[in-house]
Amino acid sequence: MPQYTIIAVLSVALVFVIDITLKTDLYKKSKFWLFQLMTFVIQFFADGYLTSRPIYIVNPAHILKIYLYTTPLENFIFGFSMLYLVVIIYEKLSISKT
């Protein structure tokens, strides 16, 4: 499995473990999934533009070569985990202030 793919998949697994450990349980909330869907749509168009120009390129040796339009699947996986972690941190900080 290519390097970027491994890192992207591991980042999702790690953030999922953090979510369970900190008991934010975002994966159970429909608002979280709606947020991820809206972000996916924005990322689809933004990354699609950047990779089709090509302003942003990825070494094909490090990915699975599965594309959504012109964007590697790994970009969406990594974007999901990055936003997931940010929302976990936001939830924990907002809970601790109340």
Steps between C-alpha positions, in 0.01 A plus 500: 500500500642843407636731771244781474219245512640340815540837672147609403338179624702501823400863562130405483555207737695715745240777503222244548686361803541856633126560454414188699766565766386859562135389489391766252329227292474720193459199274156449658376849418316575175613865508860385484433290190310785336797728572737245344277468194488877448877518540544213253306692234712811552820295500389318183476824304803671658734201467356418160593846377846493657588155369357553152698820437759339626578735786518211744648165397551166671765241424304202362747259664364598843124463438251231397425681173130519581375844404178692553513722195870600519546476877661193659278312744765544769443877503139445603597243763762730651265800484235298685739409783637852527154654537393219733789585735425874487135440595606270787730771636227764460246281680734426789593867540139617488388232750777596744393868495140424603 
